[in-house]
Amino acid sequence: MTAMTNMLHWFWRLPRAAQWLTFAIVFTVLFLAWHSVLGEIAANWNASADTIEADVRTVRNSREVLADLKRLGDPITAIGEVATPGGKNEGGVAMSNAVIEIMGTMKYSFGLNASGGNLPQDISRSVSRGGQRLSRLTGDLKFEATPEKAVDIIAAFETHPDIEAVSSVRLTRSSAGKLTVRLTLEAWVVAEKTTGGR
């Protein structure tokens, strides 16, 4: 008899509980060997498959991403470079120059108002640098024009880089099909520091 046959005879002579215990031990040893060797290989394959799946998903979505970039390209080009606001004097001069540039030779009246108040801190933090506080600088503009010309002028102020907003528009009819237009223009400037250090 060979050693294997002797081992089988010995195994079958064991009580049934000992046979089950032997099966459990052999199964546990084989499972741990599989887990330590083959399990690691399977984990690597799964990670590679996940990476490939993510790459396929990225390529599949690239058309959508390209379409999104093309859609965003126009506003980015139209808005242009974002500049940090300057001081009150600089902002006042820039606003006055914008009015002169847009109004050209038309007859108008314009006045600056420096008491526009401070902007909320979350806006100041996102626009200014170094924790500077921003305030509003407003200007009141009054002119007379045809409705078409008034719309063109308002649009020019809305898109001018030195004007943050046209915060108020008041139109009243005047003579000969013209409108009297009153605009409140707004620019953001770095607030002057008060003597109390606020």
Secondary structure by P-SEA (a helix, b strand, c coil): ccaaaaaaaaaaaccaaaaaaaaaaaaaaaaaaaaaaaaaaaaaaaaaaaaaaaaaaaaaaaaaaaaaaaaaaaaaaaaccccccccaaaaaaaaaaaaaaaaccccbbbbbbcccccccaaaaaaccccbbbbbbbbbbbbbbbcaaaaaaaaaaaaaccccccccbbbbbbbcccccbbbbbbbbbcccccccccc
